[in-house]
Amino acid sequence: MTGDGTGAASSPGGRAAASAPVLWPGLDGAAQRRFRLVVLGDVMIEARADLPGVRFADVAADRLAYAPARAVVAGTAVNMARCATGYFRRVAVLGKIGDDAFTPVIRRELRRMGVRDLLCVEPGAPNGVAMMLRDGAAHPDAVPPADGREAAGDGPAGRAADWRAEPPGDNREDGRGGPTGQGADGRRGVRLLVVDDQGPGRRLTESEVRRAGRAIRHADALFADGYALLAPVSRAALRAAVQVAREAGTLVAFDLVPHDIDRRLPAAEAMPVLEAADVVITEVPTLARLLGLPVPCDAAGVREMLPALDRTVRGRPLWLLRHGPSALEDVVAYRREHVLMEYPSGYGPRVRRTGFGDRLAAGELYWWLSLRSSGGAPGSR
């Protein structure tokens, strides 16, 4: 794969080989935007509000609260694409949306982002909606999370973005707001995320994906996530997209979410995608639970898990295994019998948490493509 054909692969590839993704290209975008990316995933509308001074546990009756609230264009595909535009020369979003007053709003947001619209519209269907409430004001850039799931934007609405342009550092990731990141007593807020379980994304079909096959075949990478596995129709669509990509030599990157996917489907439903992917991004506890392996409690445990991972999953994906106190602080880059690299993700209390998971994934994918395009990716397919 030659990337965008600029002939500049050797220099970026050399830098990629010499450093971890968080150092080059880094978490704030690449100096030279290269490669073409298609992102397959959810696209929806989210209503969100913070409830400072209110605890869900204390609400025993109906209550009217006046608090900061907003509506956003959300979804795993939209938000990964937003971060990817800082790295990739061309980005497209493939998904399914409804046919209502929000449809032009969604498409306008993609145009504002500079992202190609590969969306399929279901006539007469409403767009998918999510609602997110957070009690006890908590600011996304002020304190570390209780676990890695919030930082990575868990949930189909994922890492959302306002319809308006977002200034750097704007705190729209998951509804956390407020000056301190805690309630008056120092307690972090709790997030309640309710997602429409009948959104059109669940009905993205194999035939609709194949109609977008030309874009996938001409891309350098296809990025998809595990939410498509949760419904039979979209599961078939995801597998079709992976097949189109593999046949064309397009790199397949797969994000293993939601983090409780092991409670939502058997491992056998995820296995075909895991085994066909070139890159799998996952938190170690999520992967271990899904595969029925002991959940490692430290870095040594992660290394001990690797031989079992090879025995359980066929193929040769590059595993980007996130682990640490929040399941996000450290990464092991592993491919069958070989630890290629270990590096800190850069995640911590002084790092801008807004969209961190997407920024990290976009930088890692750009890094890996740079290695591949320069012939420096060890053990690549």
C-alpha positions as CSV (number, residue, x, y, z in Angstrom):
1,M,0.0,0.0,0.0
2,T,1.4,3.4,-1.0
3,G,-0.8,5.7,1.0
4,D,-1.8,8.7,-0.9
5,G,0.8,8.4,-3.6
6,T,2.8,11.4,-2.6
7,G,6.0,9.4,-2.4
8,A,6.7,10.7,1.1
9,A,6.2,7.5,2.9
10,S,9.8,6.7,3.7
11,S,10.4,9.7,6.0
12,P,7.1,9.3,8.0
13,G,7.6,5.6,8.1
14,G,11.1,6.1,9.6
15,R,9.7,8.3,12.3
16,A,6.9,5.8,13.0
17,A,9.4,3.0,13.4
18,A,11.5,5.0,15.7
19,S,8.8,6.1,18.2
20,A,5.5,5.3,19.8
21,P,2.3,6.7,18.3
22,V,1.8,9.1,21.1
23,L,5.1,10.7,20.2
24,W,4.7,10.5,16.5
25,P,2.4,11.5,15.0
26,G,1.1,12.4,18.5
27,L,-2.4,13.0,19.9
28,D,-3.1,16.3,18.3
29,G,-3.0,15.4,14.6
30,A,-0.3,14.8,12.0
31,A,1.8,17.5,10.4
32,Q,1.2,15.8,7.0
33,R,-2.2,14.4,6.5
34,R,-2.0,11.2,4.5
35,F,-4.1,8.1,3.6
36,R,-7.8,7.5,3.0
37,L,-10.1,6.2,5.8
38,V,-13.6,4.9,5.8
39,V,-15.3,4.8,9.2
40,L,-18.3,2.4,9.6
41,G,-20.4,2.9,12.7
42,D,-23.3,4.7,14.5
43,V,-24.6,8.1,13.6
44,M,-27.2,9.6,15.8
45,I,-28.6,12.6,17.7
46,E,-27.9,12.9,21.4
47,A,-29.5,15.1,24.1
48,R,-27.4,15.7,27.1
49,A,-27.4,17.6,30.3
50,D,-25.4,18.0,33.5
51,L,-27.3,18.1,36.8
52,P,-24.9,19.9,39.3
53,G,-26.0,19.4,42.8
54,V,-28.3,16.5,42.0
55,R,-27.6,12.8,42.8
56,F,-29.6,10.1,41.1
57,A,-29.5,8.1,44.3
58,D,-31.4,10.9,46.1
59,V,-34.1,11.4,43.5
60,A,-37.2,9.6,45.0
61,A,-39.9,11.5,43.1
62,D,-40.5,13.4,39.9
63,R,-38.2,16.5,39.7
64,L,-37.9,19.4,37.4
65,A,-34.3,20.6,37.0
66,Y,-32.9,23.6,35.2
67,A,-29.4,22.9,34.1
68,P,-27.1,23.2,31.1
69,A,-28.4,21.1,28.2
70,R,-27.7,20.7,24.5
71,A,-28.3,18.5,21.5
72,V,-25.4,17.1,19.6
73,V,-24.6,15.0,16.5
74,A,-23.2,11.9,18.0
75,G,-22.2,8.3,17.2
76,T,-19.1,6.3,17.1
77,A,-18.5,6.9,13.4
78,V,-19.0,10.6,13.5
79,N,-16.7,11.1,16.4
80,M,-13.9,8.8,15.2
81,A,-14.1,10.6,11.8
82,R,-13.8,14.0,13.6
83,C,-10.5,13.0,15.2
84,A,-9.3,11.3,12.0
85,T,-9.6,14.4,10.0
86,G,-6.5,15.7,11.9
87,Y,-4.5,12.8,10.5
88,F,-6.0,11.5,7.3
89,R,-6.2,13.2,3.9
90,R,-9.6,11.9,3.2
91,V,-12.2,10.6,5.6
92,A,-15.6,9.1,4.9
93,V,-18.4,7.9,7.2
94,L,-20.5,4.9,6.3
95,G,-23.6,4.2,8.3
96,K,-27.4,4.4,8.3
97,I,-29.6,7.3,9.4
98,G,-33.2,8.1,9.5
99,D,-35.4,10.4,7.5
100,D,-36.6,13.3,9.7
101,A,-35.8,16.9,10.5
102,F,-32.4,15.9,12.0
103,T,-31.2,14.3,8.7
104,P,-30.0,17.5,7.1
105,V,-28.5,18.5,10.4
106,I,-26.4,15.4,10.4
107,R,-25.3,15.8,6.8
108,R,-24.5,19.5,7.4
109,E,-22.2,18.5,10.3
110,L,-20.3,16.0,8.1
111,R,-19.8,18.7,5.5
112,R,-18.6,21.1,8.2
113,M,-16.1,18.5,9.3
114,G,-14.9,18.0,5.7
115,V,-16.0,14.3,5.8
116,R,-17.4,12.4,2.8
117,D,-21.0,11.3,3.4
118,L,-21.6,7.7,2.6
119,L,-24.8,7.5,4.7
120,C,-27.7,5.4,3.8
121,V,-31.2,6.8,4.6
122,E,-34.1,4.7,5.8
123,P,-37.2,6.3,4.3
124,G,-39.8,7.3,6.9
125,A,-37.7,6.2,9.9
126,P,-36.6,8.5,12.7
127,N,-33.0,9.0,13.4
128,G,-31.4,7.2,16.4
129,V,-31.5,9.1,19.6
130,A,-29.5,8.9,22.8
131,M,-30.1,10.7,26.1
132,M,-27.3,11.3,28.6
133,L,-27.6,12.8,32.0
134,R,-24.8,13.2,34.5
135,D,-25.4,14.0,38.1
136,G,-23.0,15.9,40.4
137,A,-21.0,18.2,38.0
138,A,-17.8,16.6,36.8
139,H,-15.4,18.1,34.3
140,P,-13.8,15.7,31.7
141,D,-10.4,17.4,31.8
142,A,-10.1,17.8,35.6
143,V,-9.9,14.3,37.1
144,P,-9.0,10.8,36.0
145,P,-12.0,8.5,35.4
146,A,-13.0,5.7,37.7
147,D,-12.4,3.3,34.8
148,G,-11.3,3.5,31.2
149,R,-14.8,3.3,29.7
150,E,-15.9,6.9,30.1
151,A,-12.6,8.2,28.8
152,A,-13.0,6.1,25.7
153,G,-16.6,7.3,25.2
154,D,-18.4,4.0,25.9
155,G,-21.8,3.7,24.5
156,P,-23.2,3.9,21.0
157,A,-23.4,7.7,21.3
158,G,-19.7,7.5,22.1
159,R,-17.6,10.6,21.9
160,A,-20.2,13.2,20.8
161,A,-19.7,16.6,19.2
162,D,-21.9,19.7,19.0
163,W,-23.5,20.7,15.7
164,R,-21.3,23.8,16.0
165,A,-17.6,23.8,15.5
166,E,-15.7,22.7,18.6
167,P,-12.9,24.9,19.9
168,P,-9.9,22.9,21.2
169,G,-10.5,21.7,24.7
170,D,-14.3,22.1,24.6
171,N,-15.8,19.6,27.0
172,R,-18.4,17.8,24.9
173,E,-17.1,14.3,25.2
174,D,-19.7,12.7,27.5
175,G,-21.7,15.4,29.2
176,R,-19.3,16.2,32.0
177,G,-19.2,19.9,32.9
178,G,-18.4,22.1,35.8
179,P,-15.3,23.8,37.1
180,T,-13.9,21.1,39.5
181,G,-14.8,17.7,38.1
182,Q,-16.6,16.8,41.3
183,G,-19.7,17.6,43.3
184,A,-19.5,19.8,46.4
185,D,-18.4,16.8,48.5
186,G,-15.7,15.8,46.1
187,R,-17.8,12.9,44.6
188,R,-17.5,12.3,40.8
189,G,-20.7,12.5,38.8
190,V,-22.4,9.3,37.6
191,R,-23.5,9.1,33.9
192,L,-26.8,7.7,32.8
193,L,-26.8,7.0,29.0
194,V,-30.0,5.8,27.4
195,V,-29.7,4.7,23.7
196,D,-32.5,4.0,21.3
197,D,-32.3,0.3,20.7
198,Q,-34.2,0.5,17.4
199,G,-32.0,3.1,15.7
200,P,-31.5,2.8,11.9
201,G,-27.8,1.9,12.4
202,R,-28.9,-1.6,13.5
203,R,-30.5,-2.0,10.1
204,L,-27.5,-1.2,7.9
205,T,-27.6,-4.0,5.4
206,E,-25.0,-6.0,3.5
207,S,-26.3,-4.7,0.2
208,E,-25.9,-1.1,1.4
209,V,-22.4,-1.8,2.4
210,R,-21.5,-3.4,-0.9
211,R,-22.9,-0.3,-2.7
212,A,-20.2,1.6,-0.9
213,G,-17.6,-1.0,-1.9
214,R,-15.8,1.3,-4.2
215,A,-15.0,3.7,-1.4
216,I,-13.8,0.9,0.8
217,R,-11.7,-0.6,-1.9
218,H,-10.0,2.7,-2.6
219,A,-9.4,3.4,1.0
220,D,-6.2,2.7,2.9
221,A,-8.1,1.6,5.9
222,L,-11.6,0.6,7.1
223,F,-12.3,1.4,10.7
224,A,-15.3,-0.3,12.4
225,D,-16.5,-1.0,15.9
226,G,-18.3,-3.7,17.8
227,Y,-21.7,-2.0,18.1
228,A,-22.5,-3.3,14.6
229,L,-22.2,-6.8,16.0
230,L,-25.1,-6.3,18.4
231,A,-27.9,-6.8,15.7
232,P,-28.0,-9.5,13.1
233,V,-28.6,-7.2,10.1
234,S,-25.7,-4.8,10.9
235,R,-23.5,-7.8,11.9
236,A,-23.8,-9.1,8.4
237,A,-23.2,-5.7,7.0
238,L,-20.0,-5.4,9.1
239,R,-18.7,-8.7,7.9
240,A,-19.4,-7.8,4.3
241,A,-17.5,-4.5,4.8
242,V,-14.5,-6.5,6.2
243,Q,-14.7,-8.9,3.3
244,V,-14.7,-6.1,0.7
245,A,-11.7,-4.5,2.4
246,R,-9.7,-7.7,2.7
247,E,-10.2,-8.6,-0.9
248,A,-9.0,-5.2,-2.0
249,G,-6.0,-5.1,0.4
250,T,-7.5,-2.3,2.5
251,L,-6.4,-2.5,6.1
252,V,-9.1,-3.4,8.5
253,A,-9.1,-1.9,12.0
254,F,-11.6,-3.0,14.6
255,D,-12.4,-1.4,17.9
256,L,-13.8,-4.0,20.3
257,V,-16.6,-2.2,22.1
258,P,-18.9,-1.9,24.0
259,H,-16.8,-2.8,27.0
260,D,-19.4,-5.2,28.3
261,I,-19.7,-6.9,24.9
262,D,-19.2,-10.2,26.6
263,R,-22.6,-9.8,28.3
264,R,-24.3,-8.9,25.0
265,L,-23.2,-11.7,22.6
266,P,-21.1,-14.9,22.5
267,A,-17.5,-14.8,21.4
268,A,-18.4,-16.8,18.3
269,E,-20.3,-13.8,16.9
270,A,-17.2,-11.5,17.2
271,M,-14.6,-14.1,16.2
272,P,-14.9,-13.8,12.4
273,V,-14.2,-10.1,12.6
274,L,-11.4,-10.4,15.2
275,E,-9.7,-13.1,13.0
276,A,-10.1,-11.1,9.8
277,A,-8.9,-7.7,11.2
278,D,-5.4,-6.4,10.6
279,V,-5.6,-4.2,13.8
280,V,-7.7,-4.8,16.9
281,I,-8.0,-2.1,19.5
282,T,-9.3,-3.3,22.8
283,E,-9.1,-2.9,26.6
284,V,-7.6,-6.0,28.0
285,P,-10.4,-6.7,30.5
286,T,-13.0,-6.5,27.7
287,L,-11.0,-9.0,25.5
288,A,-10.3,-11.4,28.3
289,R,-13.9,-11.6,29.4
290,L,-15.1,-12.1,25.9
291,L,-12.7,-14.9,25.2
292,G,-13.2,-16.5,28.6
293,L,-9.6,-15.9,29.7
294,P,-8.5,-14.8,33.2
295,V,-8.6,-11.0,33.5
296,P,-5.0,-9.7,34.1
297,C,-4.5,-7.5,37.1
298,D,-1.2,-6.0,36.0
299,A,1.3,-5.7,33.2
300,A,2.8,-9.1,33.9
301,G,-0.6,-10.6,33.7
302,V,-1.2,-9.1,30.3
303,R,2.0,-10.7,29.0
304,E,0.9,-14.1,30.5
305,M,-2.3,-13.8,28.6
306,L,-0.7,-13.5,25.2
307,P,0.0,-17.2,24.4
308,A,-3.7,-18.0,25.3
309,L,-4.7,-15.2,23.0
310,D,-2.8,-16.8,20.1
311,R,-4.4,-20.1,20.8
312,T,-7.9,-18.7,21.0
313,V,-7.9,-16.3,18.0
314,R,-6.7,-17.5,14.6
315,G,-5.2,-15.0,12.1
316,R,-2.5,-12.4,12.7
317,P,-4.1,-9.2,13.9
318,L,-2.0,-6.5,15.4
319,W,-3.4,-6.3,18.9
320,L,-3.3,-2.8,20.5
321,L,-4.0,-3.9,24.1
322,R,-4.9,-1.1,26.5
323,H,-4.4,-1.8,30.2
324,G,-3.6,0.0,33.4
325,P,-5.6,1.4,36.4
326,S,-8.2,2.8,34.0
327,A,-7.6,0.2,31.3
328,L,-6.2,3.0,29.2
329,E,-2.9,4.2,30.5
330,D,-0.6,1.7,28.8
331,V,-0.6,-0.2,25.4
332,V,1.0,-3.4,24.3
333,A,1.3,-3.8,20.5
334,Y,1.4,-7.5,19.9
335,R,1.2,-9.8,16.9
336,R,1.4,-13.6,17.3
337,E,4.3,-14.6,19.5
338,H,5.9,-11.1,19.3
339,V,5.5,-8.1,21.5
340,L,6.3,-5.3,19.0
341,M,6.2,-2.4,21.3
342,E,5.0,-1.2,24.7
343,Y,4.2,2.4,25.3
344,P,2.2,4.7,27.6
345,S,-0.9,6.1,26.0
346,G,-0.4,9.5,27.4
347,Y,-3.6,9.3,29.4
348,G,-3.6,11.0,32.7
349,P,-5.1,13.8,34.8
350,R,-3.4,16.6,33.0
351,V,-4.4,15.4,29.5
352,R,-7.4,16.7,27.7
353,R,-9.8,13.8,28.1
354,T,-12.3,15.0,25.5
355,G,-12.2,12.5,22.7
356,F,-9.0,10.9,24.0
357,G,-9.9,7.4,22.9
358,D,-10.6,8.5,19.4
359,R,-7.5,10.6,19.2
360,L,-5.3,7.8,20.4
361,A,-6.9,5.3,17.9
362,A,-6.5,7.7,15.0
363,G,-2.9,8.4,15.8
364,E,-2.2,4.7,16.2
365,L,-3.8,3.8,12.9
366,Y,-1.9,6.6,11.1
367,W,1.3,5.3,12.7
368,W,0.7,1.7,11.6
369,L,-0.3,2.8,8.0
370,S,3.0,4.7,7.8
371,L,4.9,1.7,8.8
372,R,3.1,-0.5,6.3
373,S,3.6,2.0,3.5
374,S,7.3,2.2,4.1
375,G,7.6,-1.6,4.4
376,G,8.5,-1.3,8.1
377,A,5.6,-3.1,9.7
378,P,7.0,-6.3,11.3
379,G,4.9,-9.4,10.6
380,S,2.3,-7.6,8.5
381,R,-0.1,-9.8,6.5
